[in-house]
Amino acid sequence: MSPPLQFPIPLTLVQHAQQGATAQASRAPKPQAMQIFPSSTKPLALLSNLAPEQKQAPERKPILSKEASVVYLALFNQNPMTQVQALEEANAKGLTLAPLKDLDERLNGKEELWRAEEALYPAWSGTFVAYKAPNKPLGKTIECKILGDTYVFNVPKKFQGKRNIALAINHGFTKEGKPLISYKKIGEKRFLVEIADESMIKAIRHFPSEDGWQLPEKKFGLPSGSKLNYASKNARYLWRINGAYCGFASAGDYVFYVISGWRVVYVGCRSGGRFGVLAYASQQAEQIQK
């Protein structure tokens, strides 16, 4: 487990934030997911509660560039999912998990979309990240445990031997409709992370070896650039583990909202958590990968 966040603020604020987390459900909207579009549109119930003929989200005028059709697969305060459940559910329904950059825009953008969907957070993103322990070279595979199961990620040959990098890919679908990321059982409590198109995997150079405030890189929004002071509005806090990880990033943890806003990104920590899940209709996949 990574060390606690280091903020130059009084401990009382940390305590206040932690107390606030327990009261989140009482302050959050009643357990009903909302379609985040202009106020004239109607609420959209959770996908799991809709009848089969209603499960295709309607087309609406978008607010964000990739938001023609937003679906809430899960809410944190109602039916949260593990990252494994989120991926399997999205793949089965042909939906694309919202990438980390989009969640960050909803949480920290000027429109403050999170205020209308507070019950969603914290939420899993569709940004998959794999890394080894600091200073350890990448071998043929990266393995990690999530809720007692072992997940195995095959490292593309061109990245093998590299140190202090992270490999990342956003969830989506190929032109043939195959999920870019899926799991295949290969043994007792062992699963292979299958990547349909390895050319979509990108390397994040100089991935931080410890937690801290960083400038997000441009492709995925992962905190991995220059170190920043927490007071900078562009800073994001990376919370990683000291060992190996191959799984999804999450964002929107209320515990630290009072301290830092919605700027903490989990990449390995809380890997077994049950969070909210936001997805897009599958036709958005090509836009997300660009």
C-alpha positions in Angstrom: 0.0 0.0 0.0 1.3 3.4 -0.9 2.0 6.0 1.8 -0.8 8.4 2.7 -1.2 11.6 0.7 1.2 14.4 1.8 -0.7 17.7 1.8 0.7 20.8 3.5 -2.6 21.4 5.3 -3.9 20.8 8.9 -4.8 17.2 9.8 -8.2 18.5 10.9 -9.1 18.9 7.2 -8.1 15.3 6.5 -10.3 14.2 9.3 -13.1 16.3 8.1 -12.8 14.8 4.6 -12.9 11.3 6.0 -16.0 12.1 8.1 -17.6 13.6 5.0 -17.1 10.4 3.1 -19.4 8.5 5.5 -22.1 11.1 4.9 -21.8 11.0 1.2 -24.9 8.9 0.6 -27.2 11.2 2.6 -26.1 14.2 0.6 -26.0 12.5 -2.8 -29.1 12.5 -5.0 -31.6 9.7 -4.5 -30.5 6.5 -6.1 -31.4 7.3 -9.7 -28.9 7.8 -12.4 -29.3 10.9 -14.5 -28.6 11.5 -18.2 -26.3 14.5 -18.1 -27.8 16.6 -20.8 -29.7 20.0 -20.9 -32.3 20.2 -18.2 -35.2 19.7 -20.7 -34.2 16.1 -21.1 -35.6 13.3 -19.0 -33.7 11.3 -16.3 -32.2 8.0 -17.6 -32.6 5.1 -15.2 -29.8 2.7 -14.6 -29.2 0.4 -17.6 -29.8 -2.7 -15.4 -33.2 -1.5 -14.4 -34.5 -0.9 -17.9 -36.6 -3.3 -20.0 -34.6 -5.0 -22.9 -36.3 -2.8 -25.5 -35.2 0.4 -23.6 -31.6 -0.5 -23.1 -30.3 1.5 -26.0 -29.7 5.0 -24.7 -31.4 7.7 -26.9 -29.3 10.1 -29.0 -29.1 13.6 -27.6 -27.3 16.8 -28.5 -23.9 16.4 -26.8 -22.4 18.6 -24.2 -18.9 17.1 -24.4 -17.3 15.9 -27.6 -17.9 12.2 -27.0 -21.2 12.4 -25.1 -23.9 11.7 -27.7 -25.2 8.8 -25.6 -24.2 8.4 -21.9 -25.2 5.3 -19.9 -24.7 4.7 -16.2 -23.9 1.0 -15.7 -23.6 1.5 -11.9 -23.8 4.1 -9.2 -21.5 4.1 -6.2 -24.3 4.6 -3.8 -26.6 2.0 -5.3 -25.1 -0.9 -7.2 -21.3 -0.4 -7.5 -19.2 -2.7 -9.5 -15.7 -4.1 -9.4 -13.4 -3.2 -12.3 -13.8 -6.8 -13.6 -17.6 -6.6 -13.5 -17.5 -3.2 -15.2 -15.4 -4.5 -18.1 -17.4 -7.6 -18.6 -20.7 -5.7 -18.4 -19.5 -3.1 -20.9 -18.2 -5.7 -23.3 -21.4 -7.7 -23.1 -23.6 -4.7 -23.8 -21.4 -3.2 -26.5 -20.6 -0.1 -24.5 -17.4 1.8 -24.2 -16.1 2.6 -20.7 -15.5 6.3 -20.3 -11.7 7.0 -20.3 -9.9 8.7 -17.5 -9.6 12.0 -19.4 -13.3 12.2 -19.8 -14.0 11.5 -16.1 -11.4 14.2 -15.3 -13.3 16.7 -17.5 -16.6 15.9 -15.8 -15.0 16.2 -12.3 -12.7 19.2 -12.9 -14.0 21.0 -16.0 -15.7 24.4 -16.0 -19.2 22.8 -16.4 -18.9 20.9 -13.2 -20.9 18.0 -14.5 -20.2 16.0 -11.3 -22.7 18.1 -9.4 -25.5 16.4 -11.4 -24.1 12.9 -11.1 -22.5 12.9 -7.6 -24.0 9.5 -6.9 -21.7 8.0 -9.6 -18.4 8.7 -7.8 -15.9 7.3 -7.2 -16.0 5.6 -10.6 -13.9 3.2 -12.7 -12.5 4.6 -15.9 -11.9 2.8 -19.1 -8.2 3.6 -19.1 -6.2 0.4 -18.5 -2.7 0.7 -17.1 0.1 -1.8 -16.6 3.4 -1.2 -14.8 6.1 -3.0 -12.8 7.7 -2.0 -9.4 9.9 1.0 -9.6 13.3 0.3 -11.4 12.2 -3.2 -12.4 12.6 -4.0 -16.1 9.5 -5.2 -17.9 9.6 -8.9 -18.7 7.3 -10.9 -21.0 4.3 -10.5 -18.6 3.0 -8.3 -15.8 0.9 -10.0 -13.1 -1.2 -8.7 -10.3 -3.9 -9.8 -7.9 -7.4 -8.3 -7.9 -9.8 -9.7 -5.3 -7.8 -12.9 -5.0 -7.5 -13.6 -8.7 -4.3 -13.3 -10.7 -4.4 -11.2 -13.9 -1.7 -11.7 -16.5 -0.9 -9.0 -19.0 1.4 -9.9 -22.0 4.0 -7.1 -22.5 4.5 -6.3 -26.3 8.0 -7.2 -27.3 9.1 -3.7 -28.1 8.5 -2.6 -24.5 10.2 -5.6 -22.8 13.3 -4.6 -20.9 12.2 -1.0 -20.4 12.2 0.5 -16.9 9.9 3.0 -15.2 7.3 3.1 -17.9 3.6 2.4 -17.8 1.7 0.9 -20.6 -1.8 2.2 -21.2 -4.8 1.6 -23.5 -8.4 2.9 -23.5 -11.3 0.5 -23.6 -13.2 0.4 -26.8 -13.9 -1.9 -29.8 -12.1 -2.8 -33.0 -13.7 -2.0 -36.4 -14.9 -5.6 -36.4 -16.7 -5.0 -33.1 -14.3 -7.0 -30.9 -13.6 -5.5 -27.4 -10.1 -4.1 -27.2 -9.7 -5.4 -23.7 -11.2 -8.6 -22.3 -10.4 -11.4 -19.8 -9.8 -15.1 -20.6 -9.6 -17.7 -17.9 -6.3 -19.6 -18.2 -6.2 -21.6 -15.0 -7.5 -21.8 -11.4 -8.1 -18.1 -10.4 -5.9 -17.0 -13.2 -7.0 -14.7 -16.1 -5.2 -13.4 -19.2 -5.8 -9.8 -20.2 -6.5 -10.1 -23.9 -5.7 -7.0 -26.0 -7.3 -7.2 -29.4 -5.0 -4.6 -31.0 -1.6 -4.2 -29.4 -0.8 -1.2 -31.6 -3.2 0.8 -29.4 -1.0 0.2 -26.4 1.1 3.3 -25.6 4.0 3.8 -23.3 4.0 6.5 -20.6 7.7 7.4 -20.2 9.1 8.3 -16.8 6.1 6.9 -14.9 6.5 8.2 -11.3 8.0 5.7 -8.9 6.0 7.2 -6.0 2.8 9.0 -5.3 2.7 12.7 -5.8 1.3 15.8 -7.6 2.1 15.6 -11.3 1.1 17.2 -14.6 -1.1 14.8 -16.5 0.3 13.5 -19.8 -1.9 14.4 -22.8 -3.0 11.0 -24.2 -4.6 9.4 -21.2 -4.6 12.1 -18.5 -2.3 10.0 -16.2 -0.3 12.0 -13.7 3.2 11.5 -14.9 4.7 14.7 -16.1 6.5 17.5 -14.2 6.1 17.6 -10.4 3.7 20.3 -9.4 2.5 22.0 -6.2 -0.9 20.8 -5.1 -2.2 24.4 -5.4 -1.8 24.3 -9.1 -5.2 23.7 -10.8 -3.4 21.5 -13.4 -2.0 19.2 -10.8 -3.3 15.6 -10.4 -2.3 13.3 -7.6 -1.1 9.9 -8.7 -1.8 7.1 -6.1 0.0 3.9 -7.3 1.3 0.8 -5.6 4.9 -0.2 -5.0 4.6 -3.4 -6.9 3.1 -4.5 -10.2 -0.3 -3.6 -11.5 -2.4 -4.3 -14.6 -5.9 -2.9 -14.3 -8.1 0.1 -14.7 -7.6 3.6 -13.2 -10.3 5.2 -11.1 -11.2 8.8 -10.1 -13.6 10.9 -8.1 -13.0 9.7 -4.5 -15.0 11.9 -2.2 -12.6 11.3 0.8 -10.2 13.9 -0.6 -12.6 16.3 -2.2 -12.5 18.8 0.7 -8.7 18.8 0.4 -7.9 18.7 -3.2 -11.1 18.7 -5.3 -11.6 15.7 -7.6 -7.9 15.5 -8.5 -6.8 12.1 -7.0 -6.2 9.3 -9.6 -6.0 5.8 -8.3 -3.8 3.5 -10.5 -3.4 0.3 -8.5 -4.6 1.4 -5.1 -8.2 0.3 -4.3 -8.0 -2.1 -7.2 -10.7 -4.3 -5.6 -13.1 -1.4 -4.9 -16.7 -1.3 -6.0 -17.4 2.0 -7.7 -19.7 3.7 -10.2 -19.4 3.1 -13.9 -20.1 5.4 -16.8 -20.1 4.3 -20.4 -20.8 5.5 -23.9 -22.7 3.9 -26.8 -20.2 1.8 -28.8 -20.2 4.2 -31.7 -18.1 6.5 -29.5 -15.2 4.0 -29.4 -13.3 5.3 -32.4 -13.4 8.9 -31.1 -12.0 7.8 -27.7 -9.1 6.0 -29.3 -8.0 9.1 -31.3 
